[in-house]
Amino acid sequence: MKDYTISLTDSENKALEYAAFDSSEWIDNAVKNRCRIAMEEIISLNTKHCNENSIAIAVGVDAQISQAFDLGVVKKASEIAEDIAEK
């Protein structure tokens, strides 16, 4: 489990309170939904790669996401940015 802390200016906080009934719940939902989307993309890419290369697909969501990173099917966004900067 990883915990994150964000800081908002007073104006940003007021704006979020205007837009959302519960700021903390909205932030939590936004982050978790983005994670869900990324997880679905990673699993899809990993499944495609494994099927194309006759590799046994790991069992379970966590295992499949780890497998995708271990096999180099996906990289962290920061690693992709470094690769681009090096070119």
PDB file with SEQRES, HELIX, SHEET and CRYST1 records, atoms N, CA, C and O in Angstrom:
SEQRES   1 A   87  MET LYS ASP TYR THR ILE SER LEU THR ASP SER GLU ASN          
SEQRES   2 A   87  LYS ALA LEU GLU TYR ALA ALA PHE ASP SER SER GLU TRP          
SEQRES   3 A   87  ILE ASP ASN ALA VAL LYS ASN ARG CYS ARG ILE ALA MET          
SEQRES   4 A   87  GLU GLU ILE ILE SER LEU ASN THR LYS HIS CYS ASN GLU          
SEQRES   5 A   87  ASN SER ILE ALA ILE ALA VAL GLY VAL ASP ALA GLN ILE          
SEQRES   6 A   87  SER GLN ALA PHE ASP LEU GLY VAL VAL LYS LYS ALA SER          
SEQRES   7 A   87  GLU ILE ALA GLU ASP ILE ALA GLU LYS                          
HELIX    1 AA1 ASP A   10  ALA A   19  1                                  10    
HELIX    2 AA2 SER A   23  GLU A   52  1                                  30    
HELIX    3 AA3 VAL A   61  ASP A   70  1                                  10    
HELIX    4 AA4 ALA A   77  GLU A   86  1                                  10    
CRYST1    1.000    1.000    1.000  90.00  90.00  90.00 P 1           1          
ATOM      1  N   MET A   1       0.860  -1.182   0.000  1.00  0.00           N  
ATOM      2  CA  MET A   1       0.000   0.000   0.000  1.00  0.00           C  
ATOM      3  C   MET A   1       0.892   1.227   0.000  1.00  0.00           C  
ATOM      4  O   MET A   1       1.874   1.297   0.740  1.00  0.00           O  
ATOM      5  N   LYS A   2       0.546   2.181  -0.827  1.00  0.00           N  
ATOM      6  CA  LYS A   2       1.290   3.431  -0.942  1.00  0.00           C  
ATOM      7  C   LYS A   2       0.353   4.577  -0.621  1.00  0.00           C  
ATOM      8  O   LYS A   2      -0.738   4.663  -1.184  1.00  0.00           O  
ATOM      9  N   ASP A   3       0.766   5.457   0.276  1.00  0.00           N  
ATOM     10  CA  ASP A   3      -0.026   6.636   0.620  1.00  0.00           C  
ATOM     11  C   ASP A   3       0.555   7.857  -0.069  1.00  0.00           C  
ATOM     12  O   ASP A   3       1.773   8.007  -0.165  1.00  0.00           O  
ATOM     13  N   TYR A   4      -0.323   8.726  -0.550  1.00  0.00           N  
ATOM     14  CA  TYR A   4       0.077   9.962  -1.190  1.00  0.00           C  
ATOM     15  C   TYR A   4      -0.567  11.125  -0.473  1.00  0.00           C  
ATOM     16  O   TYR A   4      -1.669  10.999   0.062  1.00  0.00           O  
ATOM     17  N   THR A   5       0.112  12.253  -0.459  1.00  0.00           N  
ATOM     18  CA  THR A   5      -0.419  13.485   0.115  1.00  0.00           C  
ATOM     19  C   THR A   5      -0.349  14.555  -0.963  1.00  0.00           C  
ATOM     20  O   THR A   5       0.666  14.689  -1.646  1.00  0.00           O  
ATOM     21  N   ILE A   6      -1.413  15.306  -1.114  1.00  0.00           N  
ATOM     22  CA  ILE A   6      -1.393  16.413  -2.066  1.00  0.00           C  
ATOM     23  C   ILE A   6      -1.612  17.712  -1.314  1.00  0.00           C  
ATOM     24  O   ILE A   6      -2.179  17.726  -0.222  1.00  0.00           O  
ATOM     25  N   SER A   7      -1.165  18.783  -1.903  1.00  0.00           N  
ATOM     26  CA  SER A   7      -1.358  20.112  -1.321  1.00  0.00           C  
ATOM     27  C   SER A   7      -2.106  20.972  -2.319  1.00  0.00           C  
ATOM     28  O   SER A   7      -1.776  20.997  -3.504  1.00  0.00           O  
ATOM     29  N   LEU A   8      -3.104  21.670  -1.838  1.00  0.00           N  
ATOM     30  CA  LEU A   8      -3.884  22.584  -2.671  1.00  0.00           C  
ATOM     31  C   LEU A   8      -3.775  23.980  -2.091  1.00  0.00           C  
ATOM     32  O   LEU A   8      -3.715  24.153  -0.874  1.00  0.00           O  
ATOM     33  N   THR A   9      -3.750  24.974  -2.966  1.00  0.00           N  
ATOM     34  CA  THR A   9      -3.827  26.348  -2.492  1.00  0.00           C  
ATOM     35  C   THR A   9      -5.238  26.571  -1.955  1.00  0.00           C  
ATOM     36  O   THR A   9      -6.128  25.752  -2.182  1.00  0.00           O  
ATOM     37  N   ASP A  10      -5.437  27.654  -1.260  1.00  0.00           N  
ATOM     38  CA  ASP A  10      -6.776  27.955  -0.754  1.00  0.00           C  
ATOM     39  C   ASP A  10      -7.780  28.059  -1.905  1.00  0.00           C  
ATOM     40  O   ASP A  10      -8.906  27.571  -1.807  1.00  0.00           O  
ATOM     41  N   SER A  11      -7.357  28.699  -2.987  1.00  0.00           N  
ATOM     42  CA  SER A  11      -8.260  28.844  -4.143  1.00  0.00           C  
ATOM     43  C   SER A  11      -8.570  27.507  -4.785  1.00  0.00           C  
ATOM     44  O   SER A  11      -9.714  27.252  -5.158  1.00  0.00           O  
ATOM     45  N   GLU A  12      -7.559  26.642  -4.922  1.00  0.00           N  
ATOM     46  CA  GLU A  12      -7.792  25.310  -5.488  1.00  0.00           C  
ATOM     47  C   GLU A  12      -8.747  24.519  -4.600  1.00  0.00           C  
ATOM     48  O   GLU A  12      -9.637  23.831  -5.100  1.00  0.00           O  
ATOM     49  N   ASN A  13      -8.566  24.614  -3.301  1.00  0.00           N  
ATOM     50  CA  ASN A  13      -9.441  23.893  -2.368  1.00  0.00           C  
ATOM     51  C   ASN A  13     -10.877  24.401  -2.469  1.00  0.00           C  
ATOM     52  O   ASN A  13     -11.820  23.611  -2.499  1.00  0.00           O  
ATOM     53  N   LYS A  14     -11.035  25.718  -2.520  1.00  0.00           N  
ATOM     54  CA  LYS A  14     -12.387  26.288  -2.659  1.00  0.00           C  
ATOM     55  C   LYS A  14     -13.032  25.834  -3.966  1.00  0.00           C  
ATOM     56  O   LYS A  14     -14.218  25.506  -4.002  1.00  0.00           O  
ATOM     57  N   ALA A  15     -12.245  25.817  -5.031  1.00  0.00           N  
ATOM     58  CA  ALA A  15     -12.772  25.383  -6.324  1.00  0.00           C  
ATOM     59  C   ALA A  15     -13.205  23.921  -6.273  1.00  0.00           C  
ATOM     60  O   ALA A  15     -14.253  23.569  -6.814  1.00  0.00           O  
ATOM     61  N   LEU A  16     -12.413  23.071  -5.630  1.00  0.00           N  
ATOM     62  CA  LEU A  16     -12.777  21.663  -5.521  1.00  0.00           C  
ATOM     63  C   LEU A  16     -14.017  21.492  -4.647  1.00  0.00           C  
ATOM     64  O   LEU A  16     -14.880  20.667  -4.947  1.00  0.00           O  
ATOM     65  N   GLU A  17     -14.107  22.264  -3.573  1.00  0.00           N  
ATOM     66  CA  GLU A  17     -15.305  22.199  -2.724  1.00  0.00           C  
ATOM     67  C   GLU A  17     -16.543  22.652  -3.496  1.00  0.00           C  
ATOM     68  O   GLU A  17     -17.646  22.173  -3.231  1.00  0.00           O  
ATOM     69  N   TYR A  18     -16.373  23.560  -4.437  1.00  0.00           N  
ATOM     70  CA  TYR A  18     -17.471  23.987  -5.294  1.00  0.00           C  
ATOM     71  C   TYR A  18     -17.895  22.856  -6.231  1.00  0.00           C  
ATOM     72  O   TYR A  18     -19.084  22.649  -6.476  1.00  0.00           O  
ATOM     73  N   ALA A  19     -16.906  22.130  -6.748  1.00  0.00           N  
ATOM     74  CA  ALA A  19     -17.167  21.098  -7.757  1.00  0.00           C  
ATOM     75  C   ALA A  19     -17.568  19.750  -7.176  1.00  0.00           C  
ATOM     76  O   ALA A  19     -18.226  18.960  -7.853  1.00  0.00           O  
ATOM     77  N   ALA A  20     -17.184  19.475  -5.939  1.00  0.00           N  
ATOM     78  CA  ALA A  20     -17.413  18.142  -5.370  1.00  0.00           C  
ATOM     79  C   ALA A  20     -18.021  18.242  -3.981  1.00  0.00           C  
ATOM     80  O   ALA A  20     -17.658  19.107  -3.183  1.00  0.00           O  
ATOM     81  N   PHE A  21     -18.953  17.339  -3.711  1.00  0.00           N  
ATOM     82  CA  PHE A  21     -19.594  17.298  -2.392  1.00  0.00           C  
ATOM     83  C   PHE A  21     -18.581  16.968  -1.303  1.00  0.00           C  
ATOM     84  O   PHE A  21     -18.591  17.577  -0.234  1.00  0.00           O  
ATOM     85  N   ASP A  22     -17.700  15.994  -1.581  1.00  0.00           N  
ATOM     86  CA  ASP A  22     -16.673  15.562  -0.628  1.00  0.00           C  
ATOM     87  C   ASP A  22     -15.333  15.528  -1.362  1.00  0.00           C  
ATOM     88  O   ASP A  22     -15.089  14.634  -2.172  1.00  0.00           O  
ATOM     89  N   SER A  23     -14.475  16.493  -1.083  1.00  0.00           N  
ATOM     90  CA  SER A  23     -13.204  16.630  -1.806  1.00  0.00           C  
ATOM     91  C   SER A  23     -12.333  15.392  -1.699  1.00  0.00           C  
ATOM     92  O   SER A  23     -11.792  14.927  -2.703  1.00  0.00           O  
ATOM     93  N   SER A  24     -12.191  14.856  -0.509  1.00  0.00           N  
ATOM     94  CA  SER A  24     -11.346  13.671  -0.309  1.00  0.00           C  
ATOM     95  C   SER A  24     -11.878  12.477  -1.082  1.00  0.00           C  
ATOM     96  O   SER A  24     -11.110  11.736  -1.695  1.00  0.00           O  
ATOM     97  N   GLU A  25     -13.190  12.290  -1.056  1.00  0.00           N  
ATOM     98  CA  GLU A  25     -13.806  11.179  -1.773  1.00  0.00           C  
ATOM     99  C   GLU A  25     -13.627  11.354  -3.285  1.00  0.00           C  
ATOM    100  O   GLU A  25     -13.373  10.383  -3.998  1.00  0.00           O  
ATOM    101  N   TRP A  26     -13.759  12.589  -3.767  1.00  0.00           N  
ATOM    102  CA  TRP A  26     -13.591  12.853  -5.194  1.00  0.00           C  
ATOM    103  C   TRP A  26     -12.160  12.549  -5.632  1.00  0.00           C  
ATOM    104  O   TRP A  26     -11.945  11.907  -6.660  1.00  0.00           O  
ATOM    105  N   ILE A  27     -11.192  13.007  -4.859  1.00  0.00           N  
ATOM    106  CA  ILE A  27      -9.777  12.758  -5.175  1.00  0.00           C  
ATOM    107  C   ILE A  27      -9.494  11.266  -5.171  1.00  0.00           C  
ATOM    108  O   ILE A  27      -8.852  10.751  -6.087  1.00  0.00           O  
ATOM    109  N   ASP A  28      -9.965  10.576  -4.157  1.00  0.00           N  
ATOM    110  CA  ASP A  28      -9.758   9.129  -4.052  1.00  0.00           C  
ATOM    111  C   ASP A  28     -10.372   8.410  -5.245  1.00  0.00           C  
ATOM    112  O   ASP A  28      -9.748   7.520  -5.822  1.00  0.00           O  
ATOM    113  N   ASN A  29     -11.582   8.786  -5.614  1.00  0.00           N  
ATOM    114  CA  ASN A  29     -12.269   8.160  -6.738  1.00  0.00           C  
ATOM    115  C   ASN A  29     -11.542   8.442  -8.058  1.00  0.00           C  
ATOM    116  O   ASN A  29     -11.399   7.543  -8.887  1.00  0.00           O  
ATOM    117  N   ALA A  30     -11.087   9.667  -8.255  1.00  0.00           N  
ATOM    118  CA  ALA A  30     -10.384  10.021  -9.495  1.00  0.00           C  
ATOM    119  C   ALA A  30      -9.112   9.201  -9.658  1.00  0.00           C  
ATOM    120  O   ALA A  30      -8.843   8.676 -10.738  1.00  0.00           O  
ATOM    121  N   VAL A  31      -8.337   9.092  -8.600  1.00  0.00           N  
ATOM    122  CA  VAL A  31      -7.074   8.347  -8.671  1.00  0.00           C  
ATOM    123  C   VAL A  31      -7.341   6.857  -8.874  1.00  0.00           C  
ATOM    124  O   VAL A  31      -6.708   6.223  -9.718  1.00  0.00           O  
ATOM    125  N   LYS A  32      -8.261   6.303  -8.116  1.00  0.00           N  
ATOM    126  CA  LYS A  32      -8.544   4.869  -8.238  1.00  0.00           C  
ATOM    127  C   LYS A  32      -9.117   4.522  -9.607  1.00  0.00           C  
ATOM    128  O   LYS A  32      -8.825   3.453 -10.144  1.00  0.00           O  
ATOM    129  N   ASN A  33      -9.925   5.405 -10.178  1.00  0.00           N  
ATOM    130  CA  ASN A  33     -10.469   5.136 -11.502  1.00  0.00           C  
ATOM    131  C   ASN A  33      -9.360   5.175 -12.551  1.00  0.00           C  
ATOM    132  O   ASN A  33      -9.354   4.355 -13.468  1.00  0.00           O  
ATOM    133  N   ARG A  34      -8.420   6.118 -12.428  1.00  0.00           N  
ATOM    134  CA  ARG A  34      -7.305   6.170 -13.380  1.00  0.00           C  
ATOM    135  C   ARG A  34      -6.443   4.919 -13.244  1.00  0.00           C  
ATOM    136  O   ARG A  34      -5.962   4.387 -14.245  1.00  0.00           O  
ATOM    137  N   CYS A  35      -6.248   4.452 -12.030  1.00  0.00           N  
ATOM    138  CA  CYS A  35      -5.499   3.214 -11.810  1.00  0.00           C  
ATOM    139  C   CYS A  35      -6.216   2.027 -12.446  1.00  0.00           C  
ATOM    140  O   CYS A  35      -5.579   1.174 -13.064  1.00  0.00           O  
ATOM    141  N   ARG A  36      -7.534   1.969 -12.296  1.00  0.00           N  
ATOM    142  CA  ARG A  36      -8.320   0.883 -12.886  1.00  0.00           C  
ATOM    143  C   ARG A  36      -8.143   0.851 -14.398  1.00  0.00           C  
ATOM    144  O   ARG A  36      -7.947  -0.214 -14.983  1.00  0.00           O  
ATOM    145  N   ILE A  37      -8.212   2.016 -15.026  1.00  0.00           N  
ATOM    146  CA  ILE A  37      -8.046   2.100 -16.477  1.00  0.00           C  
ATOM    147  C   ILE A  37      -6.660   1.614 -16.882  1.00  0.00           C  
ATOM    148  O   ILE A  37      -6.527   0.832 -17.824  1.00  0.00           O  
ATOM    149  N   ALA A  38      -5.629   2.070 -16.177  1.00  0.00           N  
ATOM    150  CA  ALA A  38      -4.257   1.648 -16.480  1.00  0.00           C  
ATOM    151  C   ALA A  38      -4.083   0.152 -16.277  1.00  0.00           C  
ATOM    152  O   ALA A  38      -3.413  -0.506 -17.073  1.00  0.00           O  
ATOM    153  N   MET A  39      -4.677  -0.392 -15.224  1.00  0.00           N  
ATOM    154  CA  MET A  39      -4.573  -1.828 -14.960  1.00  0.00           C  
ATOM    155  C   MET A  39      -5.206  -2.637 -16.090  1.00  0.00           C  
ATOM    156  O   MET A  39      -4.651  -3.649 -16.518  1.00  0.00           O  
ATOM    157  N   GLU A  40      -6.359  -2.196 -16.571  1.00  0.00           N  
ATOM    158  CA  GLU A  40      -7.018  -2.878 -17.685  1.00  0.00           C  
ATOM    159  C   GLU A  40      -6.140  -2.839 -18.939  1.00  0.00           C  
ATOM    160  O   GLU A  40      -6.032  -3.833 -19.656  1.00  0.00           O  
ATOM    161  N   GLU A  41      -5.513  -1.689 -19.200  1.00  0.00           N  
ATOM    162  CA  GLU A  41      -4.625  -1.563 -20.361  1.00  0.00           C  
ATOM    163  C   GLU A  41      -3.418  -2.489 -20.231  1.00  0.00           C  
ATOM    164  O   GLU A  41      -3.046  -3.166 -21.189  1.00  0.00           O  
ATOM    165  N   ILE A  42      -2.810  -2.519 -19.052  1.00  0.00           N  
ATOM    166  CA  ILE A  42      -1.628  -3.357 -18.813  1.00  0.00           C  
ATOM    167  C   ILE A  42      -1.973  -4.831 -18.990  1.00  0.00           C  
ATOM    168  O   ILE A  42      -1.238  -5.572 -19.643  1.00  0.00           O  
ATOM    169  N   ILE A  43      -3.091  -5.253 -18.409  1.00  0.00           N  
ATOM    170  CA  ILE A  43      -3.497  -6.662 -18.514  1.00  0.00           C  
ATOM    171  C   ILE A  43      -3.764  -7.035 -19.967  1.00  0.00           C  
ATOM    172  O   ILE A  43      -3.398  -8.124 -20.409  1.00  0.00           O  
ATOM    173  N   SER A  44      -4.396  -6.139 -20.704  1.00  0.00           N  
ATOM    174  CA  SER A  44      -4.658  -6.399 -22.113  1.00  0.00           C  
ATOM    175  C   SER A  44      -3.356  -6.534 -22.901  1.00  0.00           C  
ATOM    176  O   SER A  44      -3.212  -7.462 -23.698  1.00  0.00           O  
ATOM    177  N   LEU A  45      -2.414  -5.627 -22.690  1.00  0.00           N  
ATOM    178  CA  LEU A  45      -1.117  -5.692 -23.372  1.00  0.00           C  
ATOM    179  C   LEU A  45      -0.351  -6.951 -22.985  1.00  0.00           C  
ATOM    180  O   LEU A  45       0.267  -7.595 -23.833  1.00  0.00           O  
ATOM    181  N   ASN A  46      -0.392  -7.299 -21.706  1.00  0.00           N  
ATOM    182  CA  ASN A  46       0.313  -8.492 -21.238  1.00  0.00           C  
ATOM    183  C   ASN A  46      -0.294  -9.758 -21.841  1.00  0.00           C  
ATOM    184  O   ASN A  46       0.434 -10.648 -22.279  1.00  0.00           O  
ATOM    185  N   THR A  47      -1.612  -9.838 -21.866  1.00  0.00           N  
ATOM    186  CA  THR A  47      -2.288 -11.002 -22.440  1.00  0.00           C  
ATOM    187  C   THR A  47      -1.932 -11.160 -23.912  1.00  0.00           C  
ATOM    188  O   THR A  47      -1.622 -12.262 -24.366  1.00  0.00           O  
ATOM    189  N   LYS A  48      -1.976 -10.059 -24.656  1.00  0.00           N  
ATOM    190  CA  LYS A  48      -1.635 -10.084 -26.080  1.00  0.00           C  
ATOM    191  C   LYS A  48      -0.192 -10.560 -26.265  1.00  0.00           C  
ATOM    192  O   LYS A  48       0.075 -11.433 -27.091  1.00  0.00           O  
ATOM    193  N   HIS A  49       0.729  -9.990 -25.501  1.00  0.00           N  
ATOM    194  CA  HIS A  49       2.148 -10.360 -25.606  1.00  0.00           C  
ATOM    195  C   HIS A  49       2.353 -11.837 -25.278  1.00  0.00           C  
ATOM    196  O   HIS A  49       3.045 -12.548 -26.007  1.00  0.00           O  
ATOM    197  N   CYS A  50       1.757 -12.292 -24.193  1.00  0.00           N  
ATOM    198  CA  CYS A  50       1.918 -13.688 -23.785  1.00  0.00           C  
ATOM    199  C   CYS A  50       1.338 -14.641 -24.817  1.00  0.00           C  
ATOM    200  O   CYS A  50       1.951 -15.661 -25.132  1.00  0.00           O  
ATOM    201  N   ASN A  51       0.169 -14.323 -25.345  1.00  0.00           N  
ATOM    202  CA  ASN A  51      -0.442 -15.187 -26.358  1.00  0.00           C  
ATOM    203  C   ASN A  51       0.397 -15.230 -27.632  1.00  0.00           C  
ATOM    204  O   ASN A  51       0.564 -16.295 -28.226  1.00  0.00           O  
ATOM    205  N   GLU A  52       0.922 -14.092 -28.052  1.00  0.00           N  
ATOM    206  CA  GLU A  52       1.733 -14.034 -29.269  1.00  0.00           C  
ATOM    207  C   GLU A  52       3.077 -14.748 -29.123  1.00  0.00           C  
ATOM    208  O   GLU A  52       3.675 -15.174 -30.111  1.00  0.00           O  
ATOM    209  N   ASN A  53       3.543 -14.874 -27.873  1.00  0.00           N  
ATOM    210  CA  ASN A  53       4.862 -15.461 -27.630  1.00  0.00           C  
ATOM    211  C   ASN A  53       4.803 -16.783 -26.866  1.00  0.00           C  
ATOM    212  O   ASN A  53       5.819 -17.248 -26.351  1.00  0.00           O  
ATOM    213  N   SER A  54       3.615 -17.389 -26.792  1.00  0.00           N  
ATOM    214  CA  SER A  54       3.409 -18.671 -26.108  1.00  0.00           C  
ATOM    215  C   SER A  54       3.980 -18.683 -24.692  1.00  0.00           C  
ATOM    216  O   SER A  54       4.662 -19.624 -24.284  1.00  0.00           O  
ATOM    217  N   ILE A  55       3.682 -17.609 -23.952  1.00  0.00           N  
ATOM    218  CA  ILE A  55       4.116 -17.484 -22.555  1.00  0.00           C  
ATOM    219  C   ILE A  55       2.892 -17.699 -21.671  1.00  0.00           C  
ATOM    220  O   ILE A  55       1.826 -17.144 -21.937  1.00  0.00           O  
ATOM    221  N   ALA A  56       3.041 -18.497 -20.630  1.00  0.00           N  
ATOM    222  CA  ALA A  56       1.944 -18.706 -19.696  1.00  0.00           C  
ATOM    223  C   ALA A  56       1.613 -17.383 -18.997  1.00  0.00           C  
ATOM    224  O   ALA A  56       2.495 -16.690 -18.489  1.00  0.00           O  
ATOM    225  N   ILE A  57       0.340 -17.060 -18.987  1.00  0.00           N  
ATOM    226  CA  ILE A  57      -0.109 -15.820 -18.350  1.00  0.00           C  
ATOM    227  C   ILE A  57      -0.212 -16.058 -16.848  1.00  0.00           C  
ATOM    228  O   ILE A  57      -0.778 -17.056 -16.402  1.00  0.00           O  
ATOM    229  N   ALA A  58       0.340 -15.133 -16.082  1.00  0.00           N  
ATOM    230  CA  ALA A  58       0.283 -15.231 -14.626  1.00  0.00           C  
ATOM    231  C   ALA A  58      -1.174 -15.222 -14.166  1.00  0.00           C  
ATOM    232  O   ALA A  58      -2.057 -14.719 -14.861  1.00  0.00           O  
ATOM    233  N   VAL A  59      -1.405 -15.788 -12.985  1.00  0.00           N  
ATOM    234  CA  VAL A  59      -2.759 -15.893 -12.454  1.00  0.00           C  
ATOM    235  C   VAL A  59      -3.024 -14.740 -11.484  1.00  0.00           C  
ATOM    236  O   VAL A  59      -2.285 -14.536 -10.520  1.00  0.00           O  
ATOM    237  N   GLY A  60      -4.073 -14.006 -11.757  1.00  0.00           N  
ATOM    238  CA  GLY A  60      -4.476 -12.905 -10.883  1.00  0.00           C  
ATOM    239  C   GLY A  60      -4.014 -11.555 -11.410  1.00  0.00           C  
ATOM    240  O   GLY A  60      -3.003 -11.454 -12.106  1.00  0.00           O  
ATOM    241  N   VAL A  61      -4.759 -10.538 -11.071  1.00  0.00           N  
ATOM    242  CA  VAL A  61      -4.485  -9.181 -11.544  1.00  0.00           C  
ATOM    243  C   VAL A  61      -3.104  -8.702 -11.120  1.00  0.00           C  
ATOM    244  O   VAL A  61      -2.328  -8.238 -11.956  1.00  0.00           O  
ATOM    245  N   ASP A  62      -2.789  -8.808  -9.838  1.00  0.00           N  
ATOM    246  CA  ASP A  62      -1.495  -8.334  -9.353  1.00  0.00           C  
ATOM    247  C   ASP A  62      -0.350  -9.056 -10.044  1.00  0.00           C  
ATOM    248  O   ASP A  62       0.642  -8.435 -10.425  1.00  0.00           O  
ATOM    249  N   ALA A  63      -0.485 -10.363 -10.206  1.00  0.00           N  
ATOM    250  CA  ALA A  63       0.566 -11.160 -10.843  1.00  0.00           C  
ATOM    251  C   ALA A  63       0.718 -10.788 -12.316  1.00  0.00           C  
ATOM    252  O   ALA A  63       1.837 -10.751 -12.827  1.00  0.00           O  
ATOM    253  N   GLN A  64      -0.380 -10.515 -12.998  1.00  0.00           N  
ATOM    254  CA  GLN A  64      -0.313 -10.155 -14.409  1.00  0.00           C  
ATOM    255  C   GLN A  64       0.325  -8.781 -14.608  1.00  0.00           C  
ATOM    256  O   GLN A  64       1.070  -8.569 -15.565  1.00  0.00           O  
ATOM    257  N   ILE A  65       0.035  -7.867 -13.718  1.00  0.00           N  
ATOM    258  CA  ILE A  65       0.652  -6.543 -13.813  1.00  0.00           C  
ATOM    259  C   ILE A  65       2.151  -6.647 -13.553  1.00  0.00           C  
ATOM    260  O   ILE A  65       2.945  -6.035 -14.268  1.00  0.00           O  
ATOM    261  N   SER A  66       2.542  -7.405 -12.555  1.00  0.00           N  
ATOM    262  CA  SER A  66       3.968  -7.624 -12.294  1.00  0.00           C  
ATOM    263  C   SER A  66       4.627  -8.300 -13.480  1.00  0.00           C  
ATOM    264  O   SER A  66       5.739  -7.937 -13.864  1.00  0.00           O  
ATOM    265  N   GLN A  67       3.954  -9.281 -14.063  1.00  0.00           N  
ATOM    266  CA  GLN A  67       4.496  -9.994 -15.216  1.00  0.00           C  
ATOM    267  C   GLN A  67       4.731  -9.040 -16.383  1.00  0.00           C  
ATOM    268  O   GLN A  67       5.761  -9.123 -17.052  1.00  0.00           O  
ATOM    269  N   ALA A  68       3.804  -8.153 -16.627  1.00  0.00           N  
ATOM    270  CA  ALA A  68       3.935  -7.198 -17.734  1.00  0.00           C  
ATOM    271  C   ALA A  68       5.182  -6.332 -17.562  1.00  0.00           C  
ATOM    272  O   ALA A  68       5.897  -6.072 -18.530  1.00  0.00           O  
ATOM    273  N   PHE A  69       5.444  -5.887 -16.336  1.00  0.00           N  
ATOM    274  CA  PHE A  69       6.648  -5.094 -16.078  1.00  0.00           C  
ATOM    275  C   PHE A  69       7.901  -5.968 -16.176  1.00  0.00           C  
ATOM    276  O   PHE A  69       8.903  -5.552 -16.757  1.00  0.00           O  
ATOM    277  N   ASP A  70       7.846  -7.169 -15.615  1.00  0.00           N  
ATOM    278  CA  ASP A  70       9.003  -8.077 -15.644  1.00  0.00           C  
ATOM    279  C   ASP A  70       9.399  -8.451 -17.066  1.00  0.00           C  
ATOM    280  O   ASP A  70      10.585  -8.569 -17.374  1.00  0.00           O  
ATOM    281  N   LEU A  71       8.405  -8.639 -17.933  1.00  0.00           N  
ATOM    282  CA  LEU A  71       8.675  -9.023 -19.323  1.00  0.00           C  
ATOM    283  C   LEU A  71       9.020  -7.826 -20.212  1.00  0.00           C  
ATOM    284  O   LEU A  71       9.391  -7.998 -21.373  1.00  0.00           O  
ATOM    285  N   GLY A  72       8.899  -6.627 -19.671  1.00  0.00           N  
ATOM    286  CA  GLY A  72       9.169  -5.434 -20.461  1.00  0.00           C  
ATOM    287  C   GLY A  72       8.046  -5.072 -21.414  1.00  0.00           C  
ATOM    288  O   GLY A  72       8.237  -4.289 -22.345  1.00  0.00           O  
ATOM    289  N   VAL A  73       6.878  -5.642 -21.178  1.00  0.00           N  
ATOM    290  CA  VAL A  73       5.717  -5.327 -22.012  1.00  0.00           C  
ATOM    291  C   VAL A  73       5.315  -3.869 -21.789  1.00  0.00           C  
ATOM    292  O   VAL A  73       4.908  -3.181 -22.726  1.00  0.00           O  
ATOM    293  N   VAL A  74       5.430  -3.410 -20.562  1.00  0.00           N  
ATOM    294  CA  VAL A  74       5.143  -2.019 -20.202  1.00  0.00           C  
ATOM    295  C   VAL A  74       6.290  -1.476 -19.355  1.00  0.00           C  
ATOM    296  O   VAL A  74       7.055  -2.231 -18.754  1.00  0.00           O  
ATOM    297  N   LYS A  75       6.390  -0.161 -19.324  1.00  0.00           N  
ATOM    298  CA  LYS A  75       7.379   0.533 -18.498  1.00  0.00           C  
ATOM    299  C   LYS A  75       6.671   1.643 -17.736  1.00  0.00           C  
ATOM    300  O   LYS A  75       5.557   2.039 -18.078  1.00  0.00           O  
ATOM    301  N   LYS A  76       7.336   2.135 -16.699  1.00  0.00           N  
ATOM    302  CA  LYS A  76       6.834   3.310 -16.004  1.00  0.00           C  
ATOM    303  C   LYS A  76       6.903   4.498 -16.957  1.00  0.00           C  
ATOM    304  O   LYS A  76       7.796   4.565 -17.801  1.00  0.00           O  
ATOM    305  N   ALA A  77       5.974   5.426 -16.829  1.00  0.00           N  
ATOM    306  CA  ALA A  77       5.967   6.619 -17.676  1.00  0.00           C  
ATOM    307  C   ALA A  77       7.284   7.379 -17.546  1.00  0.00           C  
ATOM    308  O   ALA A  77       7.775   7.932 -18.531  1.00  0.00           O  
ATOM    309  N   SER A  78       7.858   7.413 -16.359  1.00  0.00           N  
ATOM    310  CA  SER A  78       9.131   8.120 -16.162  1.00  0.00           C  
ATOM    311  C   SER A  78      10.255   7.451 -16.952  1.00  0.00           C  
ATOM    312  O   SER A  78      11.152   8.135 -17.447  1.00  0.00           O  
ATOM    313  N   GLU A  79      10.216   6.128 -17.075  1.00  0.00           N  
ATOM    314  CA  GLU A  79      11.222   5.414 -17.857  1.00  0.00           C  
ATOM    315  C   GLU A  79      11.057   5.692 -19.349  1.00  0.00           C  
ATOM    316  O   GLU A  79      12.041   5.829 -20.075  1.00  0.00           O  
ATOM    317  N   ILE A  80       9.817   5.771 -19.796  1.00  0.00           N  
ATOM    318  CA  ILE A  80       9.562   6.093 -21.198  1.00  0.00           C  
ATOM    319  C   ILE A  80      10.073   7.490 -21.517  1.00  0.00           C  
ATOM    320  O   ILE A  80      10.676   7.711 -22.567  1.00  0.00           O  
ATOM    321  N   ALA A  81       9.832   8.430 -20.613  1.00  0.00           N  
ATOM    322  CA  ALA A  81      10.299   9.805 -20.807  1.00  0.00           C  
ATOM    323  C   ALA A  81      11.820   9.857 -20.866  1.00  0.00           C  
ATOM    324  O   ALA A  81      12.381  10.603 -21.668  1.00  0.00           O  
ATOM    325  N   GLU A  82      12.500   9.068 -20.018  1.00  0.00           N  
ATOM    326  CA  GLU A  82      13.961   9.013 -20.039  1.00  0.00           C  
ATOM    327  C   GLU A  82      14.458   8.446 -21.367  1.00  0.00           C  
ATOM    328  O   GLU A  82      15.420   8.957 -21.940  1.00  0.00           O  
ATOM    329  N   ASP A  83      13.803   7.389 -21.859  1.00  0.00           N  
ATOM    330  CA  ASP A  83      14.174   6.794 -23.139  1.00  0.00           C  
ATOM    331  C   ASP A  83      14.067   7.823 -24.267  1.00  0.00           C  
ATOM    332  O   ASP A  83      14.941   7.907 -25.130  1.00  0.00           O  
ATOM    333  N   ILE A  84      13.000   8.588 -24.247  1.00  0.00           N  
ATOM    334  CA  ILE A  84      12.782   9.610 -25.284  1.00  0.00           C  
ATOM    335  C   ILE A  84      13.845  10.704 -25.179  1.00  0.00           C  
ATOM    336  O   ILE A  84      14.372  11.165 -26.192  1.00  0.00           O  
ATOM    337  N   ALA A  85      14.154  11.117 -23.947  1.00  0.00           N  
ATOM    338  CA  ALA A  85      15.143  12.181 -23.738  1.00  0.00           C  
ATOM    339  C   ALA A  85      16.536  11.755 -24.192  1.00  0.00           C  
ATOM    340  O   ALA A  85      17.327  12.588 -24.634  1.00  0.00           O  
ATOM    341  N   GLU A  86      16.835  10.473 -24.087  1.00  0.00           N  
ATOM    342  CA  GLU A  86      18.148   9.966 -24.476  1.00  0.00           C  
ATOM    343  C   GLU A  86      18.334   9.921 -25.983  1.00  0.00           C  
ATOM    344  O   GLU A  86      19.465   9.856 -26.463  1.00  0.00           O  
ATOM    345  N   LYS A  87      17.247   9.955 -26.732  1.00  0.00           N  
ATOM    346  CA  LYS A  87      17.330   9.862 -28.199  1.00  0.00           C  
ATOM    347  C   LYS A  87      17.681  11.173 -28.839  1.00  0.00           C  
ATOM    348  O   LYS A  87      17.787  11.254 -30.063  1.00  0.00           O  
TER     349      LYS A  87                                                      
END                                                                             
